[in-house]
Amino acid sequence: APGWRELITLGKLWHLVTREDSRGAPIWPLIVIDAPATGHGLSLLSAPTVILDTVKLGPLRRNTDLVQALLTDASRTAVLIVSLLEELPVNETLELSARIRELGLALGPVIANGVEPPLDLPDAERVLGVVAKLEAAGAPSPLVDPVTRCASARYRLARARMQAGHLARLEREFGVAPIALPWLARGVDDPSGVAALARSLEAEFARSRE
């Protein structure tokens, strides 16, 4: 049957969602699925529709109806698209959101990943201009030389301006500001990086509900 492998995956999700404890409460009140990238993700989410279009009776049809009912129930399921704030990922995000709506699935807020943290310089260009005039030579210093420091700061400022434009575009298209996760210089190679993103995610969701 077409979409059989995808349906098995979604059927396992339905099984986990519908499991209850002895009191009738869900064993897992919240389940987060890390879906595949855009193309494979759409194949996964569209599998029930493909099967429902081709199979009219039998156990496969009954099981697919249950899975499709879960996916299209906005009170139980939402798709959150994660995007970098660059032109191609943002374009892909808009195309993906349109396709998800066509499938009858609810969209949650877009998550913008790798957002440049602010430099917190009140007058950045004036400060960088002063730093650039400092002598790089002289007594040994643990600090990076002024030229490198200024180049790094200007790169971050330019990247922040570019990202702000993409953030504004996403907010216009979706009618709500994206959930912003900061760019972490040290990456997410250990629990501390995961914890930092978790704190940011929790704070952003709280802000979005205000």
N, C-alpha and C positions, 0 to 999 in steps of 0.2 A: 504494500500500500504506500502511496506517496506520503512523505512526511512522517513515516513510522518512527524513525530514530528520534526526531524532534518531539514527537508526541510522547514517547517514553520518558524523555526528560521532563516535559511539562506535566506528565501524569505523576511523576515522583514529587514534583512541587505541589500538585493538588493534594497528594496523600499527606505531605507534611503539614500543609495548611489546615487540613480538616481533622487532624489528630486532636483528641481531647483527653483531659485527665478525668479522674473519677467524679469530679464535680461538674463536668460538662464544659469546662473552660479550655480554651486552646492551650496546647502544651507550649507552643511557640507563638506568642502574640504578634511578633514582628519577624518576618523572614526577609533577608536582603539577598538577592541573587546578582552575582556579577556576571552579566550577560556577555556573549561574544561581541566582537567588533561589529560595526554597522551591517555589513553584508550578511554575515552569519547570524547576527542577532535578528535581523528581519526575517530570515528563513525560519528561525526558531519560532518567532512570534506569529508568523503567518501560517504555520503548519496546520493549526486547527481549521482555519478558513479553507485551505486547500482540501482537507479531508472532508469537511462538511459539504463542499461543492460536489464531491464525487461519491461519497458513501451515504446512502439514505436510510439504511436499516442495519440492525445487528449490534453486537457488543462494541464494535469499534466506533459506531456512530454514537452510542450512549456514552461511552467514555469521553469521546471528543466533545460532546455537548457539555459535560461537566467541566472539562478543562477550559473551554471557551467561555462558559459562564463565569468562571473565576477570573480569567484575563480581562473580560470586558466589564467587570463590576468595579466601578470607580471607588466604591467604599472599601474595597479589599486590595486592589491592585493599582499601582501607578508606575510609570516608566520615568526614571530620572536619567537624563542624558548628561554625560560628562564630556566637557570640551575644553581644549586649550584655547586661549584667547589669541588666535591667529586666523588669518583669512580663510584658509582651506578648511580647518576644523569647524569654524563658525558656519561656513556655507554648508558643510556636511550636516551639522546640527540642525539647521533649518530644513534641509531636505528630509532628514530622518524624522523630525517632528511631524511633518506633513504626512509622511507614510504611516506613522504610528496612529495618527488621528483617523486615517482612512481605514485602518484595521479595527477601529472602535475602541482603542485602548486610551486610558486616561494618562495625561502627562503631568508629572510633578515638576518642581522647579529645576531649571538647568543648573548644573554644578560647573562652575568655572575653575579649572585646575591650574595650579602654578601661577597664581596671581602675584605680581611683584609687590612686596611690602613697601610702604612709603619710606622715603629717606628721612623724613621729619626735619628737613632743613627749611627754615622760614624764608630764606632768600638764597636758593640753591646756587644760582649762577654767580652771585657776588661771592659767596663762600668759596666756590670752586675756583673763581678767579684769584682769590687771595692765596689759596693753597697752591695753585699752579705756579705762583711766583716764588715759592719757597725754594731754597737751594736743596737739591737732592744730595749734593756732596756734603762732607763735614763729618762730624762725630758719628760713630756707628749707632744705628737706631733699629729697634725691632719693627718699626713701622714700614709699610710699603712706600716706595718712593712717590713723590707728589704726582708725577706724570701718570703713573699707573693708577693711583687713587682717583685722580680726576677722570681718567678715561673710564674707569669702572663705574663711577658715580653717574657720569653722563650717559653711559649705556643703560643703566638702570632707570634713569629719568626718561630716556627715549622709549624704553620698553614699557614703562608705566603709562606713558601717553598713548602709545599704540593700543595697549590693553584696555585703557579707558574707553577708547572709541569702539572697540568690539563689545565691551560690557554694555555701553549705551545702545548699540545696535540690537543686542539680545534682549535688552529690557523693552525696547520699542516693539520688537516682534512678538514677545511673549506677554507683555503687559505687566511684568513683575521682574524685579532685579534678580539676577542669578545668585546662587549661593556661591560665595567666593572661598576657595581654599588657597592658602599662601604657598608660594614657592619656597621650598626648604633647601638651603644651600648644601646641607649635608645629606640630602635625600631621605629615603624612608627605608633604610637598611636595618633598623633596629626598633625595638618597642617605643623608644622615645619619639621617633619620627611619626609612628602611627598614633601615639598619644597626642602629639601636637596637632595633627590633622583632625583627630576625633574632637578635641576641644574646640577647634575652629568650626567644625561642622555643627556641633551642638549649639554654639553661640549664634551661628548664622541661621539655623532653623528657628531658634528662639526669637531672633530679630524679625524673621519673616512672618511670624505669627502675631507680632505686636500690632 
